[in-house]
Amino acid sequence: LRLGILVHHRGLRKYLSAASNLFDAKHSRATLLSLETIQKATANVGIGAGAGGIIEVTWEISGVLMLPWRPKVKPWSGWTRYHLDEDGLVAFHEEGWDISTIQAFVDTILPEVGERIWGGNEQIEAA
């Protein structure tokens, strides 16, 4: 799995707004494949870096991005780890994808080029 692009959001409202405005809800889907809680982290992890445990989810997404040219995202999967602080709040998260960052970028910015390199988006309905 490849590590995804790092994006910083402070606060639940900003995080939810960014996440909910990324995909067109009518033409996209997100499937939760698994959810696992990992108990308290080991002693070598500092405060705010998983001291309260870790929640790990695996997922699959596909659909249409909310960009002016409405690029289609073929199905791909990944994982997200939510690191909890000592109060049980999310201190930070990390994620990885089963496609490379360059493939995600090219498929979004230049979908015709991505289609020629990695295959088509025939599984996704047109917007």
Backbone as a printed PyTorch tensor [residue, N CA C, xyz], in Angstrom:
tensor([[[  0.8310,  -1.1860,   0.0000],
         [  0.0000,   0.0000,   0.0000],
         [  0.8690,   1.2410,   0.0000]],

        [[  0.4300,   2.2480,  -0.6940],
         [  1.1680,   3.5070,  -0.7770],
         [  0.5940,   4.4930,   0.2220]],

        [[  1.4300,   5.3280,   0.7690],
         [  0.9670,   6.3530,   1.6880],
         [  0.3070,   7.4640,   0.8990]],

        [[ -0.8750,   7.8850,   1.3270],
         [ -1.6180,   8.9200,   0.6380],
         [ -1.0350,  10.3030,   0.8490]],

        [[ -1.5990,  11.2590,   0.1480],
         [ -1.1940,  12.6530,   0.2650],
         [ -1.5860,  13.1550,   1.6460]],

        [[ -0.6790,  13.8760,   2.3010],
         [ -0.9260,  14.3860,   3.6430],
         [ -1.7090,  15.6890,   3.5670]],

        [[ -2.8580,  15.7260,   4.2180],
         [ -3.6940,  16.9200,   4.2640],
         [ -4.0260,  17.1890,   5.7180]],

        [[ -3.8300,  18.4290,   6.1600],
         [ -4.0900,  18.7870,   7.5540],
         [ -5.4310,  19.4990,   7.6830]],

        [[ -6.2430,  19.0530,   8.6190],
         [ -7.5000,  19.7070,   8.9700],
         [ -7.5800,  19.7510,  10.4750]],

        [[ -7.8640,  20.9120,  11.0230],
         [ -8.0220,  21.0430,  12.4730],
         [ -9.4950,  21.2470,  12.7640]],

        [[-10.0410,  20.3620,  13.5670],
         [-11.4350,  20.4680,  13.9640],
         [-12.3310,  19.5390,  13.1760]],

        [[-13.3390,  19.0200,  13.8610],
         [-14.2590,  18.0660,  13.2630],
         [-15.0450,  18.6690,  12.1050]],

        [[-15.5260,  19.8870,  12.2600],
         [-16.3180,  20.5090,  11.1860],
         [-15.5310,  20.6490,   9.8950]],

        [[-14.2860,  21.1100,   9.9920],
         [-13.4620,  21.2650,   8.7900],
         [-13.1850,  19.9110,   8.1430]],

        [[-12.8950,  18.9100,   8.9590],
         [-12.6160,  17.5680,   8.4430],
         [-13.8410,  17.0130,   7.7160]],

        [[-15.0160,  17.0940,   8.3570],
         [-16.2370,  16.5780,   7.7450],
         [-16.5960,  17.3440,   6.4830]],

        [[-16.4100,  18.6670,   6.5020],
         [-16.7040,  19.4790,   5.3280],
         [-15.8060,  19.0830,   4.1600]],

        [[-14.5120,  18.9400,   4.4350],
         [-13.5810,  18.5590,   3.3700],
         [-13.9210,  17.1810,   2.8150]],

        [[-14.2150,  16.2400,   3.6970],
         [-14.5220,  14.8770,   3.2630],
         [-15.8350,  14.8180,   2.4930]],

        [[-16.8590,  15.5130,   2.9600],
         [-18.1730,  15.4200,   2.3180],
         [-18.2490,  16.1990,   1.0130]],

        [[-17.3600,  17.1490,   0.7960],
         [-17.3760,  17.9230,  -0.4450],
         [-16.4090,  17.4000,  -1.4970]],

        [[-15.7500,  16.3020,  -1.2200],
         [-14.7810,  15.7510,  -2.1590],
         [-15.4520,  14.9690,  -3.2880]],

        [[-16.4640,  14.1520,  -2.9560],
         [-17.1360,  13.3010,  -3.9310],
         [-18.5800,  13.7280,  -4.1360]],

        [[-19.0940,  13.5310,  -5.3520],
         [-20.5090,  13.7360,  -5.6560],
         [-21.2780,  12.5510,  -5.0650]],

        [[-22.0980,  12.8140,  -4.0590],
         [-22.7910,  11.7460,  -3.3280],
         [-23.7290,  10.9240,  -4.2160]],

        [[-24.2980,  11.5100,  -5.2570],
         [-25.2310,  10.7760,  -6.1310],
         [-24.5200,   9.7700,  -7.0300]],

        [[-23.2400,  10.0020,  -7.2940],
         [-22.5270,   9.1560,  -8.2580],
         [-21.2840,   8.5080,  -7.6500]],

        [[-21.2530,   8.3970,  -6.3350],
         [-20.0720,   7.8490,  -5.6680],
         [-20.4930,   6.8780,  -4.5730]],

        [[-19.5350,   6.0810,  -4.1370],
         [-19.8140,   5.1850,  -3.0170],
         [-18.5410,   4.9810,  -2.2080]],

        [[-18.7350,   4.7320,  -0.9430],
         [-17.6470,   4.3720,  -0.0310],
         [-18.1260,   3.1670,   0.7540]],

        [[-17.3210,   2.1240,   0.7560],
         [-17.6850,   0.8880,   1.4360],
         [-16.6740,   0.6180,   2.5470]],

        [[-17.1900,   0.4630,   3.7580],
         [-16.3460,   0.0830,   4.8870],
         [-16.1210,  -1.4220,   4.8070]],

        [[-14.8620,  -1.8350,   4.6880],
         [-14.5370,  -3.2590,   4.5730],
         [-14.2200,  -3.8890,   5.9230]],

        [[-13.5920,  -3.1200,   6.8140],
         [-13.3060,  -3.6340,   8.1470],
         [-13.0480,  -2.4800,   9.0990]],

        [[-13.2120,  -2.7730,  10.3810],
         [-12.9420,  -1.8080,  11.4430],
         [-12.3360,  -2.5810,  12.6040]],

        [[-11.1860,  -2.1250,  13.0700],
         [-10.4940,  -2.8170,  14.1570],
         [-10.0080,  -1.7890,  15.1630]],

        [[-10.1930,  -2.0810,  16.4380],
         [ -9.6300,  -1.2230,  17.4700],
         [ -8.3960,  -1.9080,  18.0290]],

        [[ -7.3510,  -1.1360,  18.1610],
         [ -6.1000,  -1.6370,  18.7060],
         [ -5.9640,  -1.0070,  20.0830]],

        [[ -5.7820,  -1.8240,  21.0940],
         [ -5.7440,  -1.3450,  22.4730],
         [ -4.6060,  -0.3630,  22.6800]],

        [[ -4.5060,   0.1220,  23.8850],
         [ -3.4990,   1.1340,  24.2260],
         [ -2.1730,   0.8520,  23.5330]],

        [[ -1.5800,   1.9290,  23.0400],
         [ -0.3230,   1.8140,  22.3180],
         [  0.8180,   1.4460,  23.2700]],

        [[  1.9200,   1.0640,  22.6980],
         [  3.0780,   0.6850,  23.5050],
         [  3.6810,   1.9050,  24.1740]],

        [[  4.5330,   1.6700,  25.1510],
         [  5.1030,   2.7430,  25.9630],
         [  5.9740,   3.7020,  25.1550]],

        [[  6.4990,   3.2920,  24.0010],
         [  7.3840,   4.1790,  23.2460],
         [  6.6290,   5.1930,  22.3850]],

        [[  5.3040,   5.1960,  22.4260],
         [  4.5050,   6.1620,  21.6730],
         [  4.1800,   7.3230,  22.5930]],

        [[  4.4140,   8.5440,  22.1320],
         [  4.2260,   9.7250,  22.9580],
         [  2.7720,  10.1280,  23.1100]],

        [[  2.5240,  11.0460,  24.0180],
         [  1.1810,  11.5870,  24.2430],
         [  0.6780,  12.2080,  22.9390]],

        [[ -0.5700,  11.9530,  22.6210],
         [ -1.1710,  12.5160,  21.4130],
         [ -0.8220,  11.7540,  20.1580]],

        [[ -0.0650,  10.6910,  20.2700],
         [  0.3290,   9.9220,  19.0990],
         [ -0.0940,   8.4740,  19.2450]],

        [[ -1.3430,   8.2590,  19.6380],
         [ -1.8420,   6.9080,  19.7980],
         [ -1.8350,   6.4370,  21.2330]],

        [[ -1.5960,   7.3530,  22.1790],
         [ -1.5390,   6.9750,  23.5940],
         [ -2.8590,   6.3930,  24.0770]],

        [[ -3.9610,   6.7550,  23.4340],
         [ -5.2690,   6.2380,  23.7980],
         [ -5.7210,   5.0790,  22.9420]],

        [[ -4.8680,   4.5950,  22.0790],
         [ -5.2150,   3.4900,  21.1980],
         [ -5.3110,   3.9320,  19.7480]],

        [[ -5.6240,   2.9800,  18.8920],
         [ -5.7050,   3.2290,  17.4550],
         [ -6.9440,   2.5270,  16.9200]],

        [[ -7.6510,   3.1980,  16.0360],
         [ -8.7630,   2.5930,  15.2980],
         [ -8.2970,   2.4910,  13.8500]],

        [[ -8.3760,   1.2950,  13.2900],
         [ -7.9600,   1.1020,  11.8990],
         [ -9.1460,   0.6250,  11.0830]],

        [[ -9.3700,   1.2880,   9.9500],
         [-10.4400,   0.8920,   9.0470],
         [ -9.8520,   0.6350,   7.6610]],

        [[-10.4470,  -0.3100,   6.9480],
         [-10.1370,  -0.5020,   5.5350],
         [-11.4030,  -0.2020,   4.7570]],

        [[-11.2440,   0.3340,   3.5570],
         [-12.3790,   0.8320,   2.7950],
         [-12.1120,   0.7320,   1.2990]],

        [[-13.1910,   0.9150,   0.5350],
         [-13.1010,   1.0180,  -0.9230],
         [-13.9500,   2.1960,  -1.3420]],

        [[-13.4380,   3.0150,  -2.2480],
         [-14.1990,   4.1550,  -2.7570],
         [-14.1730,   4.1770,  -4.2760]],

        [[-15.1620,   4.8180,  -4.8440],
         [-15.2150,   5.0910,  -6.2820],
         [-16.2450,   6.1870,  -6.4890]],

        [[-16.2170,   6.7970,  -7.6480],
         [-17.2330,   7.7950,  -7.9300],
         [-16.7390,   8.9510,  -8.7570]],

        [[-17.3570,  10.1050,  -8.5180],
         [-17.0850,  11.3130,  -9.2800],
         [-16.6370,  12.4020,  -8.3020]],

        [[-15.4950,  13.0120,  -8.5890],
         [-14.9860,  14.0850,  -7.7340],
         [-15.6920,  15.4070,  -8.0370]],

        [[-15.8290,  16.2210,  -7.0200],
         [-16.5030,  17.5170,  -7.1420],
         [-15.5200,  18.5880,  -7.6380]],

        [[-14.9520,  18.3510,  -8.8010],
         [-14.0770,  19.3090,  -9.4680],
         [-14.7790,  19.7720, -10.7350]],

        [[-14.4000,  20.9140, -11.2910],
         [-15.1220,  21.4340, -12.4680],
         [-15.2370,  20.4560, -13.6300]],

        [[-14.2210,  19.6270, -13.8660],
         [-14.2840,  18.6840, -14.9940],
         [-14.8400,  17.3240, -14.6010]],

        [[-15.2800,  17.1630, -13.3340],
         [-15.9870,  15.9790, -12.8180],
         [-15.2600,  14.6670, -13.1370]],

        [[-13.9950,  14.5270, -12.7390],
         [-13.2680,  13.2770, -13.0260],
         [-13.8760,  12.0910, -12.2810]],

        [[-13.8690,  10.9560, -12.9680],
         [-14.3770,   9.7180, -12.3850],
         [-13.2270,   8.9810, -11.7090]],

        [[-13.5000,   8.4160, -10.5490],
         [-12.5050,   7.6570,  -9.7970],
         [-12.9250,   6.1950,  -9.8320]],

        [[-12.1000,   5.3600, -10.4850],
         [-12.4190,   3.9360, -10.5090],
         [-12.2040,   3.3540,  -9.1160]],

        [[-12.8180,   2.2310,  -8.8000],
         [-12.7110,   1.6700,  -7.4450],
         [-11.2650,   1.4110,  -7.0330]],

        [[-10.9320,   1.8630,  -5.8540],
         [ -9.6530,   1.5510,  -5.2220],
         [ -9.8660,   1.4990,  -3.7250]],

        [[ -8.9560,   0.8250,  -3.0550],
         [ -9.1280,   0.6160,  -1.6210],
         [ -7.9310,   1.1530,  -0.8590]],

        [[ -8.1110,   1.2150,   0.4420],
         [ -7.0390,   1.7060,   1.2940],
         [ -7.3740,   1.4770,   2.7540]],

        [[ -6.5770,   2.0870,   3.6130],
         [ -6.7670,   1.9740,   5.0510],
         [ -6.5670,   3.3370,   5.6870]],

        [[ -7.1800,   3.5330,   6.8190],
         [ -7.0070,   4.7370,   7.6160],
         [ -6.7990,   4.3150,   9.0540]],

        [[ -5.8110,   4.9010,   9.7070],
         [ -5.5700,   4.6790,  11.1410],
         [ -5.8170,   5.9820,  11.8760]],

        [[ -6.7410,   5.9340,  12.8210],
         [ -7.0390,   7.0820,  13.6730],
         [ -6.3050,   6.8680,  14.9930]],

        [[ -5.3530,   7.7190,  15.2930],
         [ -4.5700,   7.6440,  16.5280],
         [ -5.2620,   8.4990,  17.5840]],

        [[ -5.6280,   7.8720,  18.6850],
         [ -6.3640,   8.5570,  19.7450],
         [ -5.4100,   9.0750,  20.8110]],

        [[ -5.7420,  10.2480,  21.3610],
         [ -4.9400,  10.7570,  22.4760],
         [ -5.4320,  10.1420,  23.7820]],

        [[ -4.8640,  10.5520,  24.8890],
         [ -5.2120,   9.9600,  26.1870],
         [ -6.6590,  10.2180,  26.5880]],

        [[ -7.3280,  11.2000,  25.9460],
         [ -8.7410,  11.4700,  26.2220],
         [ -9.6730,  10.7230,  25.2690]],

        [[ -9.1100,   9.9370,  24.3560],
         [ -9.9230,   9.1900,  23.4010],
         [-10.3290,   9.9940,  22.1810]],

        [[ -9.7460,  11.1820,  21.9880],
         [-10.0270,  12.0100,  20.8170],
         [ -8.9950,  11.7310,  19.7340]],

        [[ -9.3740,  11.9460,  18.4760],
         [ -8.4430,  11.7070,  17.3710],
         [ -7.3600,  12.7840,  17.4070]],

        [[ -6.1240,  12.3320,  17.6060],
         [ -4.9780,  13.2460,  17.6150],
         [ -4.4860,  13.4780,  16.1830]],

        [[ -4.4610,  12.4210,  15.3820],
         [ -4.1280,  12.5340,  13.9670],
         [ -4.5350,  11.2550,  13.2620]],

        [[ -4.5190,  11.2950,  11.9400],
         [ -4.7950,  10.0730,  11.1920],
         [ -3.7810,   9.9330,  10.0690]],

        [[ -3.6080,   8.7040,   9.6380],
         [ -2.7480,   8.3940,   8.5000],
         [ -3.4980,   7.4320,   7.6040]],

        [[ -3.1270,   7.4250,   6.3260],
         [ -3.7940,   6.4920,   5.4270],
         [ -2.8610,   6.0240,   4.3340]],

        [[ -3.2250,   4.8990,   3.7550],
         [ -2.4880,   4.3300,   2.6370],
         [ -3.4750,   3.8400,   1.5940]],

        [[ -3.0380,   3.8070,   0.3490],
         [ -3.8990,   3.4190,  -0.7670],
         [ -3.2890,   2.2470,  -1.5120]],

        [[ -4.1320,   1.5160,  -2.2570],
         [ -3.6050,   0.4280,  -3.0750],
         [ -3.2270,   0.8930,  -4.4790]],

        [[ -3.2440,   2.2140,  -4.7030],
         [ -2.7300,   2.8020,  -5.9400],
         [ -1.6740,   3.8220,  -5.5370]],

        [[ -0.8100,   4.1550,  -6.4640],
         [  0.2370,   5.1240,  -6.1560],
         [ -0.3460,   6.5410,  -6.1410]],

        [[  0.3450,   7.4230,  -5.4670],
         [ -0.0580,   8.8210,  -5.4400],
         [ -0.0360,   9.4090,  -6.8440]],

        [[  0.9420,   9.0280,  -7.6450],
         [  1.0270,   9.5410,  -9.0180],
         [ -0.1680,   9.0730,  -9.8460]],

        [[ -0.6080,   7.8280,  -9.6510],
         [ -1.7770,   7.3540, -10.3870],
         [ -3.0210,   8.1390,  -9.9780]],

        [[ -3.2080,   8.3630,  -8.6850],
         [ -4.3580,   9.1400,  -8.2220],
         [ -4.3200,  10.5470,  -8.8060]],

        [[ -3.1460,  11.1690,  -8.8280],
         [ -3.0030,  12.5200,  -9.3570],
         [ -3.3040,  12.5630, -10.8550]],

        [[ -2.6750,  11.6810, -11.6190],
         [ -2.8740,  11.6720, -13.0800],
         [ -4.3240,  11.3500, -13.4210]],

        [[ -4.9260,  10.3570, -12.7470],
         [ -6.3270,  10.0070, -13.0070],
         [ -7.2610,  11.1850, -12.7420]],

        [[ -6.8960,  12.0620, -11.7980],
         [ -7.7360,  13.2050, -11.4500],
         [ -7.5130,  14.3840, -12.3860]],

        [[ -6.2620,  14.7340, -12.6310],
         [ -5.9410,  15.9210, -13.4180],
         [ -6.0280,  15.6610, -14.9200]],

        [[ -5.5730,  14.5010, -15.3540],
         [ -5.5620,  14.1390, -16.7770],
         [ -6.2080,  12.7700, -16.9570]],

        [[ -7.5390,  12.6730, -16.7740],
         [ -8.1780,  11.3560, -16.7990],
         [ -7.9500,  10.5580, -18.0780]],

        [[ -7.8500,  11.2350, -19.2280],
         [ -7.6310,  10.5110, -20.4830],
         [ -6.2610,   9.8280, -20.4830]],

        [[ -5.2580,  10.4920, -19.9380],
         [ -3.9220,   9.9130, -19.8570],
         [ -3.9300,   8.7350, -18.8830]],

        [[ -4.5570,   8.9280, -17.7180],
         [ -4.6560,   7.8460, -16.7370],
         [ -5.3700,   6.6310, -17.3000]],

        [[ -6.4030,   6.8750, -18.0920],
         [ -7.1520,   5.7720, -18.7070],
         [ -6.2620,   4.9780, -19.6560]],

        [[ -5.4330,   5.6810, -20.4420],
         [ -4.5340,   4.9920, -21.3640],
         [ -3.4550,   4.2000, -20.6230]],

        [[ -2.9930,   4.7270, -19.4960],
         [ -1.9130,   4.0670, -18.7560],
         [ -2.4390,   2.9100, -17.9090]],

        [[ -3.4990,   3.1520, -17.1110],
         [ -3.9340,   2.1770, -16.1060],
         [ -5.2820,   1.5260, -16.4080]],

        [[ -5.9250,   1.8900, -17.4740],
         [ -7.2200,   1.2700, -17.7960],
         [ -8.3610,   2.2410, -17.5920]],

        [[ -9.5140,   1.8580, -18.1070],
         [-10.6660,   2.7470, -18.1460],
         [-11.4600,   2.8370, -16.8620]],

        [[-12.4370,   3.7280, -16.9000],
         [-13.3640,   3.9560, -15.8000],
         [-14.7600,   3.4550, -16.1650]],

        [[-14.8170,   2.3650, -16.9180],
         [-16.1040,   1.8940, -17.4310],
         [-17.0770,   1.4500, -16.3450]],

        [[-16.6040,   1.1700, -15.1380],
         [-17.4910,   0.7010, -14.0710],
         [-18.2860,   1.8360, -13.4380]],

        [[-17.9370,   3.0870, -13.7150],
         [-18.5500,   4.2240, -13.0570],
         [-19.5580,   4.8830, -13.9900]],

        [[-20.7600,   5.1150, -13.4870],
         [-21.7980,   5.7530, -14.2770],
         [-21.4100,   7.2010, -14.5700]],

        [[-21.8160,   7.6830, -15.7270],
         [-21.5430,   9.0770, -16.0700],
         [-22.3760,  10.0000, -15.1880]],

        [[-21.8090,  11.1820, -14.9200],
         [-22.5190,  12.1570, -14.0720],
         [-23.6790,  12.7770, -14.8160]]])
